[in-house]
Amino acid sequence: MRAVRVADRHDPRLRDFLDLRDTQMRSAREPAEGFFLAEGEATIRRAFAAGYDPRAVVTTERWLAPLDDLDVTAYVVPDDVLEATTGFPVHRGALASFARRPLPALGAVVADARRVVVLEDLVDHTNVGAVMRSAAAFGWDAVLLTPRCADPLYRRAVRTSMGAVFAVPWTRIDHRDGIGELHTAGFTLAALTPSADAVALEAVGHPPRLALAVGSEGPGLSPRWLEGADLRVRIPMPGDVDSLNVAAAAAVALYALGAR
């Protein structure tokens, strides 16, 4: 690691790490400029292991040694400069920026996949990250996101996923053509819904190729995905609760319908 001491929060070399609390600005800026951030040693190492090209690291003297073996320039700043730059205390000690890659084509992502999860318009970065983590944990092969889904490489999604966004292949899927493309690729499309007339998870069986569609926070899946599905599936709930948070519901379904 090449350590460079920086004492001024206005130094242009710290630009990747400015004003991280401004979610709207960061969500627009990072994809437009072709980079993303990883926070904390473990997540930074997972991005390196996945082959993403690093741009820079910002850290303090205290956290420099654990990252010393990485091939990247580290801007070492005082604690107060780090907080002033990012806009909050960085408890995990370090932030790294990495170059984004072009999104792969849908066909390339699903070519050898047996289990894929489709996220329709999940707008919360935490929920996207949590579903990506569950997909990795339960052995699903890919995650497909509709155009309005939150960015899986946004810092909060990366953090919630514990770096699983680097391990699970993902790309965007078109609202209009995506259902047909999945059917053409030989996938059975299952729509996750709390509707009482849907099939219980345990009754689904294990089709050779399965795509599970999960809807947005609150409204759930749109009529397009519900009507285009081969079957609708639900999580049986014998208690007094009629639905779960989308990330929790997705985790249950991904475990139940995973390839065995």
Contacts in CASP RR format, 6 or more apart in sequence:
PFRMAT RR
TARGET T0000
AUTHOR 0000-0000-0000
METHOD contacts of the structure
MODEL  1
MRAVRVADRHDPRLRDFLDLRDTQMRSAREPAEGFFLAEGEATIRRAFAA
GYDPRAVVTTERWLAPLDDLDVTAYVVPDDVLEATTGFPVHRGALASFAR
RPLPALGAVVADARRVVVLEDLVDHTNVGAVMRSAAAFGWDAVLLTPRCA
DPLYRRAVRTSMGAVFAVPWTRIDHRDGIGELHTAGFTLAALTPSADAVA
LEAVGHPPRLALAVGSEGPGLSPRWLEGADLRVRIPMPGDVDSLNVAAAA
AVALYALGAR
1 57 0 8 1.000
1 64 0 8 1.000
1 67 0 8 1.000
1 68 0 8 1.000
1 69 0 8 1.000
1 70 0 8 1.000
1 71 0 8 1.000
1 72 0 8 1.000
1 73 0 8 1.000
1 74 0 8 1.000
2 72 0 8 1.000
2 73 0 8 1.000
2 74 0 8 1.000
3 64 0 8 1.000
3 74 0 8 1.000
3 76 0 8 1.000
4 13 0 8 1.000
4 73 0 8 1.000
4 74 0 8 1.000
4 75 0 8 1.000
4 76 0 8 1.000
5 75 0 8 1.000
5 76 0 8 1.000
5 77 0 8 1.000
6 13 0 8 1.000
6 14 0 8 1.000
6 75 0 8 1.000
6 76 0 8 1.000
6 77 0 8 1.000
6 81 0 8 1.000
7 77 0 8 1.000
7 78 0 8 1.000
7 81 0 8 1.000
8 81 0 8 1.000
9 77 0 8 1.000
9 81 0 8 1.000
9 84 0 8 1.000
9 85 0 8 1.000
11 75 0 8 1.000
13 56 0 8 1.000
13 75 0 8 1.000
14 58 0 8 1.000
14 75 0 8 1.000
14 77 0 8 1.000
14 85 0 8 1.000
16 35 0 8 1.000
16 37 0 8 1.000
16 55 0 8 1.000
16 56 0 8 1.000
16 58 0 8 1.000
16 97 0 8 1.000
17 37 0 8 1.000
17 58 0 8 1.000
17 85 0 8 1.000
17 86 0 8 1.000
17 95 0 8 1.000
17 97 0 8 1.000
18 85 0 8 1.000
18 86 0 8 1.000
19 25 0 8 1.000
19 26 0 8 1.000
19 86 0 8 1.000
19 87 0 8 1.000
20 26 0 8 1.000
20 37 0 8 1.000
20 86 0 8 1.000
20 87 0 8 1.000
20 88 0 8 1.000
20 155 0 8 1.000
21 86 0 8 1.000
21 87 0 8 1.000
21 88 0 8 1.000
23 156 0 8 1.000
26 154 0 8 1.000
26 155 0 8 1.000
27 150 0 8 1.000
27 151 0 8 1.000
27 154 0 8 1.000
30 36 0 8 1.000
30 37 0 8 1.000
30 100 0 8 1.000
30 151 0 8 1.000
30 153 0 8 1.000
30 154 0 8 1.000
31 100 0 8 1.000
31 151 0 8 1.000
31 153 0 8 1.000
34 99 0 8 1.000
34 100 0 8 1.000
35 55 0 8 1.000
35 97 0 8 1.000
35 98 0 8 1.000
35 99 0 8 1.000
35 100 0 8 1.000
36 97 0 8 1.000
36 98 0 8 1.000
36 100 0 8 1.000
36 151 0 8 1.000
36 153 0 8 1.000
36 154 0 8 1.000
36 155 0 8 1.000
36 158 0 8 1.000
37 95 0 8 1.000
37 96 0 8 1.000
37 97 0 8 1.000
37 98 0 8 1.000
37 155 0 8 1.000
37 158 0 8 1.000
38 44 0 8 1.000
38 46 0 8 1.000
38 47 0 8 1.000
38 95 0 8 1.000
38 96 0 8 1.000
38 98 0 8 1.000
38 155 0 8 1.000
38 158 0 8 1.000
38 163 0 8 1.000
39 90 0 8 1.000
39 92 0 8 1.000
39 94 0 8 1.000
39 95 0 8 1.000
39 155 0 8 1.000
39 158 0 8 1.000
39 159 0 8 1.000
40 92 0 8 1.000
40 93 0 8 1.000
40 94 0 8 1.000
40 95 0 8 1.000
41 63 0 8 1.000
41 66 0 8 1.000
41 67 0 8 1.000
41 92 0 8 1.000
41 93 0 8 1.000
41 94 0 8 1.000
42 162 0 8 1.000
42 163 0 8 1.000
43 92 0 8 1.000
43 158 0 8 1.000
43 159 0 8 1.000
43 162 0 8 1.000
43 163 0 8 1.000
44 57 0 8 1.000
44 67 0 8 1.000
44 70 0 8 1.000
44 94 0 8 1.000
44 96 0 8 1.000
45 70 0 8 1.000
46 162 0 8 1.000
46 163 0 8 1.000
46 166 0 8 1.000
46 167 0 8 1.000
47 54 0 8 1.000
47 96 0 8 1.000
47 98 0 8 1.000
47 163 0 8 1.000
47 166 0 8 1.000
48 54 0 8 1.000
48 70 0 8 1.000
49 166 0 8 1.000
50 166 0 8 1.000
50 167 0 8 1.000
52 98 0 8 1.000
52 99 0 8 1.000
52 101 0 8 1.000
52 166 0 8 1.000
53 98 0 8 1.000
53 99 0 8 1.000
54 70 0 8 1.000
54 71 0 8 1.000
54 72 0 8 1.000
54 96 0 8 1.000
54 97 0 8 1.000
54 98 0 8 1.000
54 99 0 8 1.000
55 72 0 8 1.000
55 96 0 8 1.000
55 97 0 8 1.000
55 98 0 8 1.000
55 99 0 8 1.000
56 72 0 8 1.000
56 73 0 8 1.000
56 74 0 8 1.000
56 75 0 8 1.000
56 96 0 8 1.000
56 97 0 8 1.000
57 67 0 8 1.000
57 70 0 8 1.000
57 72 0 8 1.000
57 73 0 8 1.000
57 74 0 8 1.000
57 75 0 8 1.000
57 94 0 8 1.000
57 95 0 8 1.000
57 96 0 8 1.000
57 97 0 8 1.000
58 74 0 8 1.000
58 75 0 8 1.000
58 77 0 8 1.000
58 82 0 8 1.000
58 85 0 8 1.000
58 94 0 8 1.000
58 95 0 8 1.000
58 96 0 8 1.000
59 67 0 8 1.000
59 74 0 8 1.000
59 75 0 8 1.000
59 76 0 8 1.000
59 77 0 8 1.000
59 82 0 8 1.000
59 93 0 8 1.000
59 94 0 8 1.000
59 95 0 8 1.000
60 76 0 8 1.000
60 77 0 8 1.000
60 78 0 8 1.000
60 79 0 8 1.000
60 82 0 8 1.000
60 93 0 8 1.000
61 76 0 8 1.000
62 93 0 8 1.000
63 93 0 8 1.000
63 94 0 8 1.000
64 74 0 8 1.000
64 76 0 8 1.000
67 74 0 8 1.000
67 94 0 8 1.000
72 96 0 8 1.000
74 94 0 8 1.000
77 85 0 8 1.000
82 90 0 8 1.000
83 89 0 8 1.000
83 90 0 8 1.000
86 95 0 8 1.000
100 153 0 8 1.000
103 171 0 8 1.000
103 172 0 8 1.000
104 169 0 8 1.000
104 171 0 8 1.000
105 171 0 8 1.000
106 144 0 8 1.000
106 171 0 8 1.000
106 173 0 8 1.000
106 178 0 8 1.000
106 181 0 8 1.000
107 181 0 8 1.000
107 185 0 8 1.000
109 116 0 8 1.000
109 142 0 8 1.000
109 144 0 8 1.000
109 169 0 8 1.000
109 170 0 8 1.000
109 171 0 8 1.000
110 116 0 8 1.000
110 141 0 8 1.000
110 142 0 8 1.000
110 144 0 8 1.000
110 182 0 8 1.000
110 185 0 8 1.000
110 187 0 8 1.000
112 141 0 8 1.000
113 141 0 8 1.000
113 142 0 8 1.000
113 169 0 8 1.000
113 209 0 8 1.000
114 141 0 8 1.000
114 208 0 8 1.000
114 209 0 8 1.000
114 210 0 8 1.000
114 259 0 8 1.000
115 139 0 8 1.000
115 140 0 8 1.000
115 141 0 8 1.000
115 209 0 8 1.000
115 210 0 8 1.000
115 212 0 8 1.000
115 257 0 8 1.000
115 258 0 8 1.000
115 259 0 8 1.000
116 140 0 8 1.000
116 141 0 8 1.000
116 142 0 8 1.000
116 143 0 8 1.000
116 144 0 8 1.000
116 182 0 8 1.000
116 187 0 8 1.000
116 210 0 8 1.000
116 211 0 8 1.000
116 212 0 8 1.000
117 131 0 8 1.000
117 135 0 8 1.000
117 140 0 8 1.000
117 142 0 8 1.000
117 143 0 8 1.000
117 144 0 8 1.000
117 211 0 8 1.000
117 212 0 8 1.000
117 213 0 8 1.000
117 214 0 8 1.000
117 250 0 8 1.000
117 254 0 8 1.000
118 143 0 8 1.000
118 144 0 8 1.000
118 145 0 8 1.000
118 146 0 8 1.000
118 173 0 8 1.000
118 182 0 8 1.000
118 189 0 8 1.000
118 211 0 8 1.000
118 212 0 8 1.000
118 213 0 8 1.000
118 214 0 8 1.000
118 225 0 8 1.000
119 128 0 8 1.000
119 131 0 8 1.000
119 143 0 8 1.000
119 144 0 8 1.000
119 145 0 8 1.000
119 146 0 8 1.000
119 149 0 8 1.000
119 214 0 8 1.000
119 215 0 8 1.000
120 146 0 8 1.000
120 149 0 8 1.000
120 175 0 8 1.000
120 213 0 8 1.000
120 214 0 8 1.000
120 215 0 8 1.000
120 216 0 8 1.000
120 220 0 8 1.000
120 221 0 8 1.000
120 222 0 8 1.000
120 225 0 8 1.000
121 146 0 8 1.000
121 148 0 8 1.000
121 149 0 8 1.000
121 215 0 8 1.000
121 216 0 8 1.000
121 222 0 8 1.000
122 128 0 8 1.000
122 131 0 8 1.000
122 145 0 8 1.000
122 149 0 8 1.000
122 150 0 8 1.000
122 214 0 8 1.000
122 215 0 8 1.000
122 216 0 8 1.000
122 217 0 8 1.000
122 246 0 8 1.000
123 148 0 8 1.000
123 149 0 8 1.000
123 150 0 8 1.000
123 216 0 8 1.000
123 217 0 8 1.000
124 150 0 8 1.000
124 217 0 8 1.000
125 150 0 8 1.000
125 151 0 8 1.000
125 154 0 8 1.000
125 156 0 8 1.000
125 157 0 8 1.000
125 160 0 8 1.000
126 156 0 8 1.000
126 157 0 8 1.000
126 160 0 8 1.000
126 247 0 8 1.000
127 150 0 8 1.000
127 217 0 8 1.000
127 245 0 8 1.000
127 246 0 8 1.000
127 247 0 8 1.000
128 145 0 8 1.000
128 149 0 8 1.000
128 150 0 8 1.000
128 151 0 8 1.000
128 152 0 8 1.000
128 157 0 8 1.000
128 160 0 8 1.000
129 152 0 8 1.000
129 156 0 8 1.000
129 157 0 8 1.000
129 158 0 8 1.000
129 160 0 8 1.000
129 161 0 8 1.000
129 164 0 8 1.000
129 165 0 8 1.000
129 247 0 8 1.000
130 160 0 8 1.000
130 161 0 8 1.000
130 247 0 8 1.000
130 250 0 8 1.000
130 251 0 8 1.000
131 143 0 8 1.000
131 214 0 8 1.000
131 246 0 8 1.000
131 247 0 8 1.000
131 250 0 8 1.000
131 251 0 8 1.000
131 254 0 8 1.000
132 143 0 8 1.000
132 152 0 8 1.000
132 157 0 8 1.000
132 161 0 8 1.000
132 164 0 8 1.000
132 165 0 8 1.000
132 168 0 8 1.000
132 170 0 8 1.000
133 160 0 8 1.000
133 161 0 8 1.000
133 162 0 8 1.000
133 163 0 8 1.000
133 164 0 8 1.000
134 247 0 8 1.000
134 250 0 8 1.000
134 251 0 8 1.000
134 254 0 8 1.000
134 255 0 8 1.000
135 143 0 8 1.000
135 164 0 8 1.000
135 168 0 8 1.000
135 254 0 8 1.000
136 161 0 8 1.000
136 164 0 8 1.000
136 167 0 8 1.000
136 168 0 8 1.000
137 164 0 8 1.000
138 251 0 8 1.000
138 254 0 8 1.000
138 255 0 8 1.000
138 258 0 8 1.000
139 258 0 8 1.000
139 259 0 8 1.000
140 168 0 8 1.000
140 254 0 8 1.000
140 258 0 8 1.000
141 168 0 8 1.000
141 169 0 8 1.000
142 168 0 8 1.000
142 169 0 8 1.000
142 170 0 8 1.000
142 171 0 8 1.000
143 152 0 8 1.000
143 168 0 8 1.000
143 169 0 8 1.000
143 170 0 8 1.000
144 170 0 8 1.000
144 171 0 8 1.000
144 172 0 8 1.000
144 173 0 8 1.000
144 211 0 8 1.000
145 152 0 8 1.000
145 170 0 8 1.000
145 171 0 8 1.000
145 172 0 8 1.000
145 173 0 8 1.000
146 172 0 8 1.000
146 173 0 8 1.000
146 174 0 8 1.000
146 175 0 8 1.000
147 172 0 8 1.000
147 174 0 8 1.000
147 175 0 8 1.000
149 172 0 8 1.000
150 157 0 8 1.000
151 157 0 8 1.000
152 158 0 8 1.000
152 161 0 8 1.000
152 165 0 8 1.000
152 170 0 8 1.000
153 165 0 8 1.000
157 165 0 8 1.000
158 165 0 8 1.000
158 166 0 8 1.000
173 181 0 8 1.000
173 182 0 8 1.000
174 181 0 8 1.000
175 224 0 8 1.000
179 189 0 8 1.000
179 224 0 8 1.000
179 225 0 8 1.000
179 228 0 8 1.000
179 229 0 8 1.000
182 189 0 8 1.000
182 211 0 8 1.000
183 189 0 8 1.000
185 209 0 8 1.000
186 209 0 8 1.000
187 209 0 8 1.000
187 210 0 8 1.000
187 211 0 8 1.000
188 207 0 8 1.000
188 209 0 8 1.000
188 210 0 8 1.000
188 211 0 8 1.000
188 230 0 8 1.000
188 231 0 8 1.000
189 211 0 8 1.000
189 213 0 8 1.000
189 228 0 8 1.000
189 229 0 8 1.000
189 230 0 8 1.000
189 231 0 8 1.000
190 204 0 8 1.000
190 210 0 8 1.000
190 211 0 8 1.000
190 212 0 8 1.000
190 213 0 8 1.000
190 229 0 8 1.000
190 230 0 8 1.000
190 231 0 8 1.000
190 232 0 8 1.000
190 233 0 8 1.000
190 257 0 8 1.000
191 198 0 8 1.000
191 213 0 8 1.000
191 221 0 8 1.000
191 225 0 8 1.000
191 226 0 8 1.000
191 228 0 8 1.000
191 229 0 8 1.000
191 231 0 8 1.000
191 232 0 8 1.000
191 233 0 8 1.000
192 212 0 8 1.000
192 213 0 8 1.000
192 214 0 8 1.000
192 215 0 8 1.000
192 221 0 8 1.000
192 232 0 8 1.000
192 233 0 8 1.000
192 234 0 8 1.000
192 235 0 8 1.000
192 249 0 8 1.000
192 250 0 8 1.000
192 253 0 8 1.000
193 220 0 8 1.000
193 221 0 8 1.000
193 226 0 8 1.000
193 232 0 8 1.000
193 233 0 8 1.000
193 234 0 8 1.000
194 234 0 8 1.000
194 235 0 8 1.000
194 242 0 8 1.000
194 243 0 8 1.000
195 232 0 8 1.000
195 234 0 8 1.000
196 234 0 8 1.000
197 232 0 8 1.000
198 231 0 8 1.000
198 232 0 8 1.000
198 233 0 8 1.000
198 234 0 8 1.000
199 231 0 8 1.000
199 232 0 8 1.000
199 233 0 8 1.000
199 234 0 8 1.000
200 233 0 8 1.000
200 234 0 8 1.000
200 235 0 8 1.000
200 236 0 8 1.000
201 233 0 8 1.000
201 234 0 8 1.000
201 235 0 8 1.000
201 236 0 8 1.000
201 252 0 8 1.000
201 253 0 8 1.000
201 256 0 8 1.000
201 257 0 8 1.000
202 236 0 8 1.000
202 256 0 8 1.000
204 231 0 8 1.000
204 233 0 8 1.000
204 256 0 8 1.000
204 257 0 8 1.000
206 257 0 8 1.000
206 258 0 8 1.000
206 259 0 8 1.000
206 260 0 8 1.000
210 257 0 8 1.000
210 258 0 8 1.000
212 233 0 8 1.000
212 250 0 8 1.000
212 253 0 8 1.000
212 254 0 8 1.000
212 257 0 8 1.000
213 221 0 8 1.000
213 225 0 8 1.000
213 229 0 8 1.000
214 221 0 8 1.000
214 246 0 8 1.000
214 249 0 8 1.000
214 250 0 8 1.000
214 253 0 8 1.000
215 221 0 8 1.000
215 222 0 8 1.000
215 225 0 8 1.000
215 246 0 8 1.000
216 246 0 8 1.000
217 245 0 8 1.000
217 246 0 8 1.000
218 246 0 8 1.000
220 246 0 8 1.000
226 232 0 8 1.000
233 253 0 8 1.000
233 257 0 8 1.000
235 244 0 8 1.000
235 249 0 8 1.000
235 252 0 8 1.000
235 253 0 8 1.000
237 243 0 8 1.000
237 244 0 8 1.000
243 249 0 8 1.000
244 252 0 8 1.000
END
